[in-house]
Structures are given as C-alpha cells and as structure tokens.
C-alpha cells in the first residue's frame, strides 16, 4: 500500500506586503509538502476559515480585545501545528538571504514566518493557487534527500523583480 507522496511546489508566487510594497521573498525557491489532513486538522482549518465571522461577533463586547486575542492565539497555534506537520523541506531564505532552519515536523519553524508566508503554505497545502501547482516538480524519493537538497545553497537570486510597488 502506498502513502501520499511528497510534492515540491515552487514558491515564486508567495507575496508579502510591507509598507504598501509587495515582495516575492521566495522567488526561485520551493517547499516540499505532504498533502492531506486528519479530521482534527480539517476541523481546525474550518474554524480558521470562520475566524473573521467569529471575530465580528465579538464586536462591541466589553472584553472584545481579550477574547479576540485568545481566539487568534488558539487558531494560529492550530494552523502552525498543521503546517509544521505537512511541510517537509524547503530552501527558503530569510530577509538577509540566509537559509531558514529546515521544517522539523513541529510548529516551531512556522512560528518564525510572517503571517502571509504561513497563509501561503496553508493555501498550497489545501491545493489552492495557480495552475502550475498541478504541475509541481516531482517529489524527492525520501525525506532525507529532500533535507539534503534543501541545505545545498541555492544560486544567488537577482534582486530585480523581487519586489514591486502596489498600485
């Protein structure tokens, strides 16, 4: 019996907005994911999808701020745990162009991401996004080979095209 295969997905379309400017911090980089979700994970995702409605319902409550922060914390914890279990490897770099620590099956590396990076990973794990996701690169044969390839320094990316001003 086979298991779901790990898929390598290009991360060129991951966008992060900073001060009205849109950046593609992972242009030329990739992430390897293991698709799927347990019932518990699906329930957490559905709750995350309802989050804006839940927060709207708190509007005007005397303890609105405290309850909002509590809900956000619970939802982000569940999201980082799910993404942490499903992201197997990457060659992502940080804002200083240094390789980011490899995913380790826990939420810890995901907590260092910008919210938009986390949402991006959530989208690709759910199979959402551009059509080229359907034609993602073939998976690594093993997790260890994925980690080895992810630790190999990537070519220096050109700085042009990595950001653009939002119109």
C-alpha positions as CSV (number, residue, x, y, z in Angstrom):
1,X,0.0,0.0,0.0
2,X,1.4,3.4,-0.9
3,X,1.4,6.6,1.1
4,X,0.7,10.1,-0.3
5,X,3.9,11.3,-2.0
6,X,5.7,14.5,-1.0
7,X,5.4,17.2,-3.7
8,X,7.8,20.0,-4.4
9,X,6.0,23.3,-5.1
10,X,7.7,26.4,-6.4
11,X,7.2,29.4,-4.1
12,X,7.6,32.2,-6.6
13,X,4.0,33.4,-6.0
14,X,4.4,33.8,-2.2
15,X,3.7,37.5,-1.6
16,X,4.4,39.6,1.4
17,X,3.2,43.2,1.8
18,X,5.4,45.6,3.7
19,X,4.5,49.3,3.8
20,X,2.4,49.2,0.7
21,X,5.1,47.4,-1.3
22,X,4.6,43.8,-2.4
23,X,7.6,41.4,-2.2
24,X,8.1,37.9,-3.5
25,X,10.7,36.8,-0.9
26,X,10.8,33.2,-2.1
27,X,11.2,33.8,-5.8
28,X,13.2,30.9,-7.2
29,X,12.7,28.8,-4.0
30,X,10.5,25.8,-3.3
31,X,8.7,24.0,-0.5
32,X,8.1,20.2,-0.2
33,X,4.8,19.2,1.3
34,X,2.9,16.1,2.2
35,X,-0.7,16.7,1.2
36,X,-3.6,15.6,3.4
37,X,-5.2,16.4,6.7
38,X,-6.7,14.4,9.6
39,X,-10.2,15.1,10.8
40,X,-8.8,17.1,13.7
41,X,-6.8,19.2,11.3
42,X,-9.7,19.7,9.0
43,X,-11.8,20.9,11.9
44,X,-9.1,23.4,12.9
45,X,-8.9,24.6,9.3
46,X,-12.7,25.1,9.1
47,X,-12.6,27.0,12.4
48,X,-9.8,29.2,11.0
49,X,-11.9,29.8,7.9
50,X,-14.7,31.0,10.2
51,X,-12.4,33.2,12.2
52,X,-13.4,36.6,10.7
53,X,-17.1,35.8,11.4
54,X,-16.3,34.8,14.9
55,X,-14.3,38.0,15.5
56,X,-17.1,40.1,14.0
57,X,-19.5,38.5,16.5
58,X,-17.3,39.8,19.3
59,X,-17.6,43.4,18.1
60,X,-18.9,45.7,20.9
61,X,-18.4,43.1,23.7
62,X,-16.9,44.6,26.8
63,X,-13.9,42.2,26.7
64,X,-13.7,42.2,22.9
65,X,-9.9,42.8,22.7
66,X,-9.0,40.0,25.2
67,X,-11.4,37.5,23.6
68,X,-10.1,38.4,20.1
69,X,-6.5,37.8,21.1
70,X,-7.4,34.5,22.8
71,X,-9.2,33.3,19.6
72,X,-6.3,34.4,17.4
73,X,-3.8,32.6,19.6
74,X,-5.8,29.3,19.5
75,X,-6.3,29.4,15.7
76,X,-2.7,30.4,14.9
77,X,-1.4,27.6,17.2
78,X,-3.6,25.0,15.4
79,X,-2.5,26.4,12.0
80,X,1.2,26.4,12.7
81,X,1.0,22.8,14.1
82,X,-0.8,21.5,10.9
83,X,1.5,23.3,8.6
84,X,4.5,22.2,10.7
85,X,3.5,18.5,10.2
86,X,2.9,18.8,6.5
87,X,5.8,20.9,5.3
88,X,8.7,18.5,5.0
89,X,11.5,20.6,3.5
90,X,12.3,23.9,1.8
91,X,15.1,26.0,0.5
92,X,13.5,29.3,1.8
93,X,15.7,32.1,2.8
94,X,15.1,34.9,5.2
95,X,15.2,38.7,4.7
96,X,19.0,38.6,4.9
97,X,19.1,35.9,2.2
98,X,20.2,33.2,4.7
99,X,18.8,29.7,4.6
100,X,15.9,29.3,7.1
101,X,16.0,26.4,9.5
102,X,14.5,23.3,8.0
103,X,11.0,22.2,9.0
104,X,11.2,19.5,11.7
105,X,7.6,18.3,12.0
106,X,6.8,20.8,14.7
107,X,5.2,24.2,14.7
108,X,8.4,25.9,15.9
109,X,9.9,26.8,12.4
110,X,6.4,28.0,11.3
111,X,6.2,30.5,14.2
112,X,9.1,32.4,12.7
113,X,7.3,33.1,9.4
114,X,5.4,36.2,8.5
115,X,1.7,35.7,8.6
116,X,1.4,36.0,4.8
117,X,4.0,33.2,4.4
118,X,2.0,31.0,6.8
119,X,-1.2,31.7,4.8
120,X,0.7,30.9,1.6
121,X,1.7,27.5,3.0
122,X,-1.9,26.9,4.1
123,X,-3.1,27.6,0.6
124,X,-0.7,25.3,-1.1
125,X,-1.4,22.5,1.4
126,X,-5.0,22.9,0.6
127,X,-4.2,22.6,-3.1
128,X,-5.2,26.2,-3.8
129,X,-3.3,28.6,-6.0
130,X,-2.1,29.0,-9.6
131,X,-2.5,26.1,-12.1
132,X,1.3,25.5,-12.0
133,X,0.8,23.8,-8.6
134,X,-0.8,20.9,-10.5
135,X,2.4,20.6,-12.5
136,X,4.8,20.8,-9.5
137,X,8.2,19.2,-9.6
138,X,8.4,15.5,-8.9
139,X,8.8,14.7,-5.2
140,X,12.0,13.7,-3.5
141,X,12.4,9.9,-3.1
142,X,13.0,10.3,0.6
143,X,12.6,12.9,3.3
144,X,16.4,12.8,3.9
145,X,17.1,13.5,0.3
146,X,14.7,16.5,0.5
147,X,16.5,17.8,3.5
148,X,19.9,17.4,1.9
149,X,18.9,19.2,-1.3
150,X,17.3,21.9,0.8
151,X,20.5,22.5,2.7
152,X,22.5,23.0,-0.5
153,X,23.0,26.7,-1.1
154,X,20.9,27.9,-4.0
155,X,22.1,30.2,-6.7
156,X,22.2,33.9,-5.8
157,X,18.8,35.4,-6.8
158,X,18.7,38.6,-8.8
159,X,17.3,41.4,-6.7
160,X,15.3,42.9,-9.5
161,X,11.8,41.5,-9.7
162,X,11.7,40.5,-6.0
163,X,9.6,43.5,-5.1
164,X,7.1,45.8,-6.7
165,X,5.1,48.7,-5.6
166,X,1.4,48.1,-5.1
167,X,-0.8,50.1,-7.4
